[in-house]
Amino acid sequence: MKLTFVSVFAMAVVFGTFTAGSTATAQTHPDLSGFWYAPTPDISVTLLPGQEISLTPYGAERYKKLDQADSPSYRCLPYGPVRSMMSTNPYTIVQTPTIVAVLNEHIDYRILYIDGKHPDDILDYPEWMGHSIARWEGDTLVVDTIGMREETWLDTAGFEHSAKLHLTEKFQKTGPDTLKWTVTVDDPVFFTHPFTFERNPKRMGKDVRMMPARCADGEGSLENAQHGHQGPEHKNPPKMPK
């Protein structure tokens, strides 16, 4: 029997605290449960038609100075809610009537509280994955996330964000083994206006095994990173201020 390995704490949250609500998934909504995979290092190539990424003066200054050797992953930091779902590591969704949990192989997790409410002080105590509340609109799960720590990146290629980042996500099942995941990014510190991108995660086989993948013992990425000759790597560079 093959086991799925995720963080002990995440499993405790999902299968301990919410045991009462996990006996069955609400039959009136699509079941999003399963292992999913949608690797995309560069969100600039996933923009919906008519969308553009336009940087503020501050965002442009940070973008010009970006050095891939400073990637948060080299410091073994969590990926954040967006990058974690587009990394080369799979993730699994566990769905109950009251919460939807997203467990990442990168040893991170998100809890989406159905019909929940953001804590009044969430912006004073931001979290790596932020705080997410969700609601069903027909067959689409709409997720609202705020309160994210600003150390994470939006993608591997290097779009940063501030603590004022606001994400609006839509999860829609498009087939037995496919999802449509639409994300609107709103951060007035880095971007002059919101933009929207879309990915189509695919379900992985039943024999998939998730394994912890944040950092191995003796991790040397940070000390071996070469500074100075890696800059922004987006295939569609953002619009810069005049």
Beta strands, then each sheet from edge to edge (+ up, - down):
strand 1: 34-37
strand 2: 91-95
strand 3: 99-104
strand 4: 108-114
strand 5: 131-137
strand 6: 140-146
strand 7: 166-175
strand 8: 178-186
strand 9: 195-199
strand 10: 202-203
sheet 1: 9+ 8- 7+ 6- 5+ 4+ 3- 2+ 1- 10+
end
